[in-house]
Amino acid sequence: QVQLVESGGGLVQPGGSLRLSCAASGRSFSSYVMGWFRQAPGKEREIVAVMWSGGDTYYRDSVKGRFTISRDSARNTVYLQMNSVKPEDTAVYFCVAARAGSTRSYDYDYWGLGTQVTVSS
């Protein structure tokens, strides 16, 4: 059974940092695109960052320069380092994986249950 399990969410002050982790199990994801989407209350789900198996990355404009995605294929794990966070980063963050991947949520086959990130003073 394939599972993606996120961890590392929580409450952080504006300007602070947080590191999300996603541990995948049930199969090897080394050749898959892996990454993160998020969904804020009342808003549509949106891409945050994804990484292809070859190392190419995509970031949404609003997180460029602040967030960094990385992965450890041997451990089937993907990370999201979030620096200089802003209140508008508040959302549930979902780990995703797909064979091909894109910026569209419906292209992703596997989803975690999500981890809440709240940016507030």
N, C-alpha and C positions, 0 to 999 in steps of 0.2 A: 504494500500500500504506500503510495507516494504521499509524503507530507512535507510541507514547508512550515517551519515554526519560527516566528519572529520573537525577538527579545530586545531589551534595552530601552524601551519607551519609558516615558515618565514626564514629570513636571520639571521644566527648566526655565530659568529667567531669560529675558531678552538679552542677546549678546553672548549667551552661554553656548555650551557644546553638549552633544549627545552622540552616542554611537549605537546604531542599530545593527543587529546581527540576524541572519536568517540561516538556519540549519535545515538542509534538505535531506530527505531519506527516502528509501524505496527504490531508487535507481540512481545511476550516475547522471549528473547534469553537466559534466565537463564540456560537452559540445553544445549546450543550450545557451540561449540568451537568459540572463538572470538580472533581476533588478527590483525596483521599487515604484509603486504607485501610492497615491494618497487620496483621501477623501475627507473633506471638511464638512461639518453639518450644513445641510441645505445646498451643497455644491456637488457638482459631478466629480467622478473619480478622474484623476489626472496623473499623468506620468511624472515621476520625479527624476529618476536616473536609471539607465540600464547599461549592461556591459555584455558585449558579445564574447564568445569563447576566445577569439583572437586578441582581445584586449581593447577593441574599439568601444567607445562610450558615447552615450547621449545624455545630456542634462537639459531639463527645462530651463528657460532663460532666467527665471527668478531665483534659481539656486546656484547658478554658475558662479564659481569663485568662492562659494561658501560650503557646498556639500561635495564630498568625494566618495565615489563608489569603488569598491574593490572586491575581489573574490579570491577564495582559496579553493581551487578546483579539486585538489586532493582530499579536502575535507567537505566538499559539497556545501560550501558556505559562502554567502555574500554579505557584505557589510555596507553600511552607509554612515560615513562620518559627517556629522552635521555641526558646522561651526557658525558663529555669528547668527544664531537663530533669531527669528522675528515672530511676533504674534501671529502673523499670517501663515506661518509654517504649522500652526496647530491643526492637527488632522489625525485620522487613523492611517497608519502607514502599512501597506501590504507588500509582502514579498511575492515576486512572480517569477515564472520560468516558462520558456517556450522554445520550440525547436528552431524557429526562424526569428520571431520577435519583430517588433515595430514600436511605434509610439502609441499604438491603439490598444486599448485594454482588451478588446475582444480577440486579439491575436494571441493572448497568453492562455496557455492550457492549464497551468497550475497556479494556485493562489493560496497564500497563508490566510490565517484568520484575522491577522492585523494586530498592531500594537499602537496604543494611543500615545501621541506626543502632544503635550500641552505647553505652550510658551506663554508664560505670564509672570508678572512681578507680584 
